[in-house]
Amino acid sequence: MVSPDVKCVTVLPNGDVTLTWIIPPSGNFVSYHVDTSSNPAIIPFTLYSTVTPYASIGATHFGANANAKRMYYRVETEYNPGNLISLPKDTFSTMFLTVANISGDAFLTWNKISNQPIPTSSGWYKIYREYPLGNWALRDSTQSFSYNDIIDVCSQLTDGISYRVEISDNTGCTSVSNIAGATGFTDITPPTLAPIDTVSVDTSGNQNRATISWEQSPSPDADSIVIYTGGSTWNAIDTVPVLPAFYTYTASVAGTVSEMFRIAFLDSCGNISPMGTPHKTIYLSATFDICAATASLKWNKYINMSAAVTQYQLFTSVNAGPFTLLATNSVSDTDYVDTGLALGSSYCYIIRAANINGKTSSSNKACFIASVSQPPQFNYNRFATVLSDNSIQITAHVDTAGLSARTYNLLRATGTSGNFSILTNLAPPVGTTTLTYIDTPVAASANRYSYKWEALDSCAHIIMTSNLSATMLLKASITPNLNITLTWNNYGNFLGNVDHYEIYQAVDGVWNTSPIGTVPPAASGGTYTDDVSFFMSSKGVFSYKVVAIEGSGNPFLFADSSVSNIAKVYEYPKIYVPNAFTPNEDNLNDIFIPIIGFIEPGGYTFTIFDNTGTPVMHTNNPAEGWDGKKKGHNCPEGAYMYLIQCKASNGDDSQISGTVSLIR
C-alpha cells in the first residue's frame, strides 16, 4: 500500500493541528502512522498517533502549540504481510505566520505546507485580519508568501492587530495558519488624489479673486483639502473641508497675473496625498489703441481641464452694461482685436474657456476708459559712456507713471551738429525708470556721437524729447621731452554739470586703478600732458581714458559719470650711446652699454666690431654691455664700431650704429 495524500494542515485557534488527507487505495491495511517534529533538522520525527480506521481522512495533533512554532508531519500506512510501513508522500508542516511592524504597516510572512506541489490546491492565500477585537475580515488574496497590509487606523494600537492566512484545496479542506499579530500600528497611507475641477476668477464686485473647485477623493477618510499656489515652488495657502468643494482665495491677485494652483487631500489621520496636476487662471490683458480706436485682448491658455478646452468665448460690457458675447475663438487663438471703440466710453472684457462637457473657467475682468492718459513728467538722458571702441552705452531716466508714453526712440548723430537718425525703439521699462541701450557698432576712437530720446504715444506722436548726451573723443600725441599730450572735447550734458575730469593711464596694457591726474572743466575742452620718462623700461605702449564726473545739483539726485574712448600711442625706441669708456677695472666707466627705452625686448641685438669688421662682442640682452674684452682678453685701445638693432612696440624695426673709443 501507499501513504495517504495529505491535502491540508490546519492550525486550530488553541494551537492544535488537524491534518486532512485522501485515503490510499485499499489493501492489507493495518493503520495510519502520524509522525511529528518541531525541527526535523535537529529533532527526529517521532510517532505521535496511530489511526486505525482505514476510512479516516485525518487526524488532530493535540497540544501541538502551533501558534508559537512551526510543526512538521509525516503520514505513513502500515500494512501486511509483515507490518510493512509505506514511504510518506512528503514532509508537511503548518503554515507559520509572522507579523512585523514596518514603519506603522503590518508585514506578513509565512511558509507553504509542502515542498512538493499539491495539484488540487487553489494556489491563493487569503489574508484575514482581526480588528477590532473579535471581528475577522478578509483583507486580500495573494499567491506570494508575504503581504504588506497598509494600516488604515489612526492611533497607535496598544491591543494590536491579529492575522491568519488560509489556502483552500479543491477536495474541500482548508489549510489555516497560526494567529499572529503585533502592536503599534498606525495609518500612514495617504488618501487617493482627485483632480481639480476648474480654477476661475470671481469678478463680482471687481475683486478679481481666484476660485478653485475640485472633485471628491474615492478614499472614505479623506476629509480636507490643502490648497497650494506657486509655480517653480509651491506654498500651502489654506486647508479647508472637502465639502462644499469650492474655495475663494482672498489674497488673490488674479486681476494682475495668472495664478497657478494645485491641491492635495488630507485624511482623518493627517496623511496627505501627492499634489495634483496644476491649473492656472486665465489672465486677460486689454490694451487700448487710441489711434486705431481698438482694444487688443491677450490671454494665456487654460491648462489641464478635463476634458480639454475646445474654445474661448469673449464677453464685453460697455459703460457698465450687461456682458454680451462678442466672439468665439478656437483653442489655439488667444488674441483678439475689438474695433470701432468710442472715445470716452468705458469697456470691460472677460474670457471664458469651455470644453465639450460644459465646464467653464472665466478670466479676470479687464477694463479701461477709451481716453488719453497723462503725459510723462520727465524724459532725462542721464549719460552716454564708451564701453569699447565699437560700443557705447546710453542710459535714460523716464517717467513710467505717465502712461501715454508707449515707446521710446533712441536717436544718434555723428558729432554735435549732424543729422539724427533712429537707432532703436524700446518699450517703457517695467518695475524701474531706467532705459538702457548698447549702441554697436560705432567708431568711438574716430568720432564723437550725440544721442537723444523721444517719447512716443500710442499714435507714434513725439510727446517729449530728452536733452542731448554727447560722448568725449580723446586724442593722444607724442611730444618732445618724453611727454604725451591728451586733448578731448567737453562731455555734454549732465544736469549736475561736469565737476572734473579724471585721467587714467595704462602702460603696456596694465591699467592704473587710480587716476594719474584730474582736470577742471574748461570752455574749450580738456588737455593734459603726461611725462612718461619714468617708464623707459616699458615697451612704450601707453593707453589713456578720461572720465567725466558729474557734479552736485542734479534734480533727480543722480551722480553719474561718462568714459571716453581709449587713446593709445606707441613711443619709439629711445637709445642713448656713450662715445667712450675706460675698462681699467676702477669701477668707473668700465662697461660700454647703451641706455635703451621703449623697445620690444625680444627684438634687440647689440654687436661690437673691430677696425677689420670682425665681431668682438654680440648680445640680445638689453641689460648686457661690453667690458672691452674679446674671449676674455683685453682689446687694444682704439675706435670700435657698434650696431644696435631693435623693434618698437608697434612692430617697426629700428637700428643705430656708430663708433666708441676704448681708452685704458
Secondary structure, DSSP 8 states (H G I E B T S, - for coil): ----EEEEEEE-TTS-EEEEEE----SSEEEEEEEEES-TTTS--EEEEEE--TT--EEEETT--TTTS--EEEEEEEETTTTEE---S--EE----EEEEETTEEEEE---SBSS--TTEEEEEEEEEE-STT-EEEEEEESSSEEEE-----S--SS-EEEEEEEEETTS-EEE---EEES------------EEEEEEE-GGG--EEEEEE---S-TTEEEEEEEEESSSEEEEEEEESSS-EEE-TT--TTTS--EEEEEEEETTS-B------EE---EEEEEETTTTEEEEEE----S-SS-EEEEEEEEEETT---EEEEEEETT--EEEE----TT-EEEEEEEEEETTS-EEE---EEEESS-----S-EEEEEEEEEETTEEEEEEEE-SS-TT--EEEEEEEESSSS--EEEEEE---SSSSEEEEEE-S--TTT--EEEEEEEE-TTS-EEEE---EE---EEEEEETTTEEEEEE---B--TT-EEEEEEEEEETTEE-SS-SEEE---TT-EEEEEE-GGGTTS--EEEEEEEEEE-S--TT----EEE---EEEE---EEE--SEE--SSSSSS--B--EEES-EEEEEEEEEE-TTS-EEEEES-TT--B-SEETTEE--SEEEEEEEEEE-TTS-EEEEEEEEEE--
